[in-house]
Amino acid sequence: MINYSGKKVLVTGSAGFIGSHLTEELLKAGAKVRAFVRYTSSRDIGLLKKIDKNLLAKVDFYFGDLRDIQSVRDAMKDFDMVFHLGALIGVPYSFFHSHEVIINNIKSTLNILESAKELKTEKIIITSTSEVYGTAEFSPITEKHPLNPQSPYSASKIASDSVAMSYYYALEMPITILRPFNTFGPRQSLRAVIPTIISQALLKDEIELGRIDTKRDFTYIKDTVKGFMLTGLSQDSIGKTINLGTGKTQSIEEIVKTVENILGKKLKIKVSESRMRPGKSEVELLLASYEKAKNILGWSPSFLFEEGLRLTVDYIKNNLDEYNISNYVI
Ligand SMILES: NC(=O)c1ccc[n+]([C@@H]2O[C@H](COP(=O)([O-])OP(=O)(O)OC[C@H]3O[C@@H](n4cnc5c(N)ncnc54)[C@H](O)[C@@H]3O)[C@@H](O)[C@H]2O)c1
């Protein structure tokens, strides 16, 4: 059992997929959690609506924008630790809105680092992504793999990681970069491939997809969150970049087959041009080495892919009204 009692923790991107699960688990582990949520006039709390009501009542909400240093500094004041997950994450979206994605992701990270410097925050966890590696030059991918940006999203994350490391090298700030490979599970939106497959499979017999031969290393959300929580308490992780992945891959076609087995239903795949990534941006294979996470954090994944997929199918089945497949484009 990971114990956060007495810790005051800020989570950015808290209303998002990974952030909402992380917020929930931190609260269960006894942390005082402040959720940084992007301000809108409706004060929408996004996926935090899905967490247990008793836990939700304990969340300390901070509404603002991560691009605004005033908000970030104010939110981080008197907090021991920051898990920085807030980012614009759509790979295809990043081609059509490259200024927005690049400025948002880099500036948000810079604001976290500058505020942490000033406030002497005890631990800063910056969220990277396996997309920074591009198509694998060797597999499994260790943290020493070259960084090959194949999208503005990936470039924004490489730049953010690099800025974070400069604060570690120059100022010895207590920073860790976590690099999750694809994460999946309940609450994930149709932006991601697994909910896209499951929701279509539940509603019809034909599934429209982009490339089906690409392979990814999929970690179940509870394992990813465990990696974040172990990092928050680890002194040995300071100054390190650490992959979180399972060391196994699934092709998109294989996921469809597993969904067929779970649902007991035959599915036809229709490959659609509109769902392809542009140009040469497609990353063919991402397979993680998680040796470093095992050695430094004592982390290893505990969910089998099919087990996580069953839990995700159950969630989408019970919340199908939120998965309107006609909304899915990028
Ligand atoms: N989901 C994955 O498979 C995966 C894999 C690797 C890395 N990551 C990283 O993990 C983090 C979380 O991903 P997710 O899947 O939960 O994404 P998500 O889109 O569900 O959540 C991201 C959250 O960040 C918030 N945000 C973005 N810009 C903001 C701003 N300027 N001010 C305030 N809030 C802002 C969004 O509103 C959203 O709630 C991201 O940094 C992403 O790059 C995700």
PDBQT file of the ligand as one rigid body, heavy atoms in Angstrom, charges set to zero:
ROOT
HETATM    1  N1  LIG A 401      -3.055   8.610 -22.435  1.00  0.00    +0.000 N 
HETATM    2  C1  LIG A 401      -1.900   8.096 -22.828  1.00  0.00    +0.000 C 
HETATM    3  O1  LIG A 401      -1.869   7.003 -23.400  1.00  0.00    +0.000 OA
HETATM    4  C2  LIG A 401      -0.600   8.822 -22.562  1.00  0.00    +0.000 A 
HETATM    5  C3  LIG A 401       0.598   8.189 -22.911  1.00  0.00    +0.000 A 
HETATM    6  C4  LIG A 401       1.792   8.851 -22.667  1.00  0.00    +0.000 A 
HETATM    7  C5  LIG A 401       1.793  10.087 -22.059  1.00  0.00    +0.000 A 
HETATM    8  N2  LIG A 401       0.616  10.685 -21.735  1.00  0.00    +0.000 N 
HETATM    9  C6  LIG A 401       0.673  12.009 -21.090  1.00  0.00    +0.000 C 
HETATM   10  O2  LIG A 401      -0.060  11.943 -19.886  1.00  0.00    +0.000 OA
HETATM   11  C7  LIG A 401      -0.676  13.203 -19.620  1.00  0.00    +0.000 C 
HETATM   12  C8  LIG A 401      -2.159  13.009 -19.405  1.00  0.00    +0.000 C 
HETATM   13  O3  LIG A 401      -2.724  12.417 -20.569  1.00  0.00    +0.000 OA
HETATM   14  P1  LIG A 401      -4.280  12.049 -20.642  1.00  0.00    +0.000 P 
HETATM   15  O4  LIG A 401      -4.414  10.880 -21.543  1.00  0.00    +0.000 OA
HETATM   16  O5  LIG A 401      -4.852  11.985 -19.285  1.00  0.00    +0.000 OA
HETATM   17  O6  LIG A 401      -4.829  13.345 -21.416  1.00  0.00    +0.000 OA
HETATM   18  P2  LIG A 401      -6.199  14.169 -21.258  1.00  0.00    +0.000 P 
HETATM   19  O7  LIG A 401      -6.370  14.959 -22.497  1.00  0.00    +0.000 OA
HETATM   20  O8  LIG A 401      -7.307  13.260 -20.838  1.00  0.00    +0.000 OA
HETATM   21  O9  LIG A 401      -5.862  15.141 -20.045  1.00  0.00    +0.000 OA
HETATM   22  C9  LIG A 401      -5.059  16.263 -20.191  1.00  0.00    +0.000 C 
HETATM   23  C10 LIG A 401      -5.663  17.386 -19.347  1.00  0.00    +0.000 C 
HETATM   24  O10 LIG A 401      -4.789  18.535 -19.426  1.00  0.00    +0.000 OA
HETATM   25  C11 LIG A 401      -5.603  19.693 -19.414  1.00  0.00    +0.000 C 
HETATM   26  N3  LIG A 401      -4.888  20.846 -19.980  1.00  0.00    +0.000 N 
HETATM   27  C12 LIG A 401      -4.306  20.966 -21.184  1.00  0.00    +0.000 A 
HETATM   28  N4  LIG A 401      -3.807  22.196 -21.352  1.00  0.00    +0.000 NA
HETATM   29  C13 LIG A 401      -4.113  22.904 -20.218  1.00  0.00    +0.000 A 
HETATM   30  C14 LIG A 401      -3.915  24.243 -19.801  1.00  0.00    +0.000 A 
HETATM   31  N5  LIG A 401      -3.289  25.115 -20.568  1.00  0.00    +0.000 N 
HETATM   32  N6  LIG A 401      -4.364  24.611 -18.576  1.00  0.00    +0.000 NA
HETATM   33  C15 LIG A 401      -5.009  23.723 -17.773  1.00  0.00    +0.000 A 
HETATM   34  N7  LIG A 401      -5.235  22.456 -18.118  1.00  0.00    +0.000 NA
HETATM   35  C16 LIG A 401      -4.795  22.038 -19.329  1.00  0.00    +0.000 A 
HETATM   36  C17 LIG A 401      -6.784  19.292 -20.289  1.00  0.00    +0.000 C 
HETATM   37  O11 LIG A 401      -7.873  20.179 -20.077  1.00  0.00    +0.000 OA
HETATM   38  C18 LIG A 401      -7.034  17.855 -19.824  1.00  0.00    +0.000 C 
HETATM   39  O12 LIG A 401      -7.950  17.829 -18.746  1.00  0.00    +0.000 OA
HETATM   40  C19 LIG A 401      -0.328  14.098 -20.793  1.00  0.00    +0.000 C 
HETATM   41  O13 LIG A 401       0.774  14.914 -20.437  1.00  0.00    +0.000 OA
HETATM   42  C20 LIG A 401       0.070  13.141 -21.906  1.00  0.00    +0.000 C 
HETATM   43  O14 LIG A 401       0.979  13.715 -22.788  1.00  0.00    +0.000 OA
HETATM   44  C21 LIG A 401      -0.584  10.086 -21.974  1.00  0.00    +0.000 A 
ENDROOT
TORSDOF 0
